[in-house]
Amino acid sequence: MTPSARLSAAIDLLAAMEATPQRPADALANAFFRERRYIGGGDRRAISARVWRVLRHWRRLHWWIERVGGKVTPRTLVLAMMALEPEARENPQHLFTGERYAPLGLIGSESSLYAQLEGQGLLHPDMPPAVRLEVPDWLLPRLERTFGDGLEAELAAMDGEATLDLRVNLLKSDRPTARAALEGEGIHAVDTTLSPWGLRVAGRQPITSCAAFRSGLIEIQDEGSQLVVAAVGARPGMRVLDYCAGAAGKTLGMAMTMENRGHIVACDVSEPRLEGAVRRLRRAGVHNAERHLLVAGDRWARRRSGSFDRVLVDAPCTGTGTWRRNPDARLRLREQDLMELTEKQAAIMDRAAALVRPGGRMVYATCSVLREENGDQIAAFLARNPTFSLVVPDGADDDLPAGLSTDGQVSLTPRQHHTDGFFAAIMQRDAG
Ligand SMILES: C[S@@+](CC[C@H](N)C(=O)[O-])C[C@H]1O[C@@H](n2cnc3c(N)ncnc32)[C@H](O)[C@@H]1O
């Protein structure tokens, strides 16, 4: 594709996103490229990169366009990005040509918008803080409460590029062997510093098509997510419950630390998600897992009350810790979503706690950085459930690196740990 044709596709993709603002951008992009199979890998990456640059600077671009009296459209968004981003010097006259496959030529108001914005830089002293920091207005005070003085630096890191992390599947391999297998396929990876099973890959690589992935030696999993598995400390012979298992990302990791011995149940309220687990469990060589679809008034759960050594609650959350991957998610997040999610999290935790055996543990986790979903939830849960208390990880009943938590709670952030934002709290039920 010519640079103009790529730009035209980026504008079309932004228009598709504008038409369905509640749909995640990556899902929309996948559908967009599926319908245009003639767009090759390199072109797809270039188109996505342009669109994601716009998504990352969404509020700032809107602010600039409106400041100079322009109208926000997919065309003016990419145009403003060209004008404001000093690294990407592009001449719009050479791209908006109106020729075959290129966007139509610039109209007068667009040329004038470009001229007014050219060389300004993305930030401006008059920008309100929430615009400058690219977060919804209502969320800023909550992020301030979470991060205090570190707010700007934490948000800057949450705005960066996500890393590509793999978890080596010890059921089938070990870290040096898996690393060598990847190297043999031209993929260079280094050991992660916090997760004992992690590899970090340089750059974007087509992992799912490599042999090491297809044969189950590795799984794609952020290092922070691996550390949630490490916090559970599932051991061979245990009865383990993954209460919000989704497509089993963490079930796979726990089955691994159980060395395929004992029993692990992956539960969820979503049948399609649980269905997604089947292939992954098979590929990873997991033999000790069962799936269970939770329904209202679940009798299955009632019969298993107080019977699990470990229960993981990987709760549905705002996902604020994953903004590096989904910059558009912060634009969609509404205050009401947070309210509904915190209610749901508390209810799920109470239900899951009933399944923990006396002396057993529950780990509550989110991929959010917000205190409302993390520490506040734990404080409220412990007040409601005095038979549970936080336990400080010691590396024996868990697989966490020393010093990561001094109070039984782990808060990971892209800035401090170079992982996605994750939270985990380890709670033990009294032996009774
Ligand atoms: C953060 S995701 C889980 C991700 C998964 N553990 C993984 O590592 O890939 C949260 C999951 O909670 C599930 N969920 C939502 N409400 C639930 C409920 N009331 N009980 C159990 N699971 C629920 C969602 O369907 C979703 O799959």
The ligand as a Tripos MOL2 file, in Angstrom:
@<TRIPOS>MOLECULE
LIG
   27    29     1     0     0
SMALL
NO_CHARGES

@<TRIPOS>ATOM
      1 C1        -10.5610  -10.3150   34.8820 C.3       1 LIG1
      2 S1        -11.5760  -11.4170   34.0500 S.3       1 LIG1
      3 C2        -10.8110  -12.9670   34.3580 C.3       1 LIG1
      4 C3         -9.5580  -13.2090   33.5660 C.3       1 LIG1
      5 C4         -8.9910  -14.6030   33.7290 C.3       1 LIG1
      6 N1         -8.8780  -14.9980   35.1190 N.3       1 LIG1
      7 C5         -7.6300  -14.7280   33.0660 C.2       1 LIG1
      8 O1         -6.6070  -14.7430   33.7480 O.co2     1 LIG1
      9 O2         -7.6150  -14.7900   31.8270 O.co2     1 LIG1
     10 C6        -12.9860  -11.4990   35.0920 C.3       1 LIG1
     11 C7        -13.9370  -12.6190   34.7850 C.3       1 LIG1
     12 O3        -14.9630  -12.5990   35.7860 O.3       1 LIG1
     13 C8        -16.1300  -13.1310   35.2060 C.3       1 LIG1
     14 N2        -17.2710  -12.7780   36.0620 N.ar      1 LIG1
     15 C9        -18.0810  -11.7080   36.0120 C.ar      1 LIG1
     16 N3        -19.0280  -11.7780   36.9720 N.ar      1 LIG1
     17 C10       -18.8010  -12.9230   37.6530 C.ar      1 LIG1
     18 C11       -19.4320  -13.5640   38.7410 C.ar      1 LIG1
     19 N4        -20.4940  -13.0150   39.3130 N.pl3     1 LIG1
     20 N5        -18.9400  -14.7250   39.1900 N.ar      1 LIG1
     21 C12       -17.8540  -15.2850   38.5990 C.ar      1 LIG1
     22 N6        -17.2090  -14.7350   37.5420 N.ar      1 LIG1
     23 C13       -17.6770  -13.5630   37.0830 C.ar      1 LIG1
     24 C14       -16.1300  -12.5230   33.8100 C.3       1 LIG1
     25 O4        -16.9310  -13.2980   32.9340 O.3       1 LIG1
     26 C15       -14.6480  -12.5540   33.4550 C.3       1 LIG1
     27 O5        -14.3250  -13.6830   32.6980 O.3       1 LIG1
@<TRIPOS>BOND
     1     1     2 1
     2     2     3 1
     3     2    10 1
     4     3     4 1
     5     4     5 1
     6     5     6 1
     7     5     7 1
     8     7     8 2
     9     7     9 1
    10    10    11 1
    11    11    12 1
    12    11    26 1
    13    12    13 1
    14    13    14 1
    15    13    24 1
    16    14    15 ar
    17    14    23 ar
    18    15    16 ar
    19    16    17 ar
    20    17    18 ar
    21    17    23 ar
    22    18    19 1
    23    18    20 ar
    24    20    21 ar
    25    21    22 ar
    26    22    23 ar
    27    24    25 1
    28    24    26 1
    29    26    27 1
@<TRIPOS>SUBSTRUCTURE
     1 LIG1         1 GROUP 0 **** ****
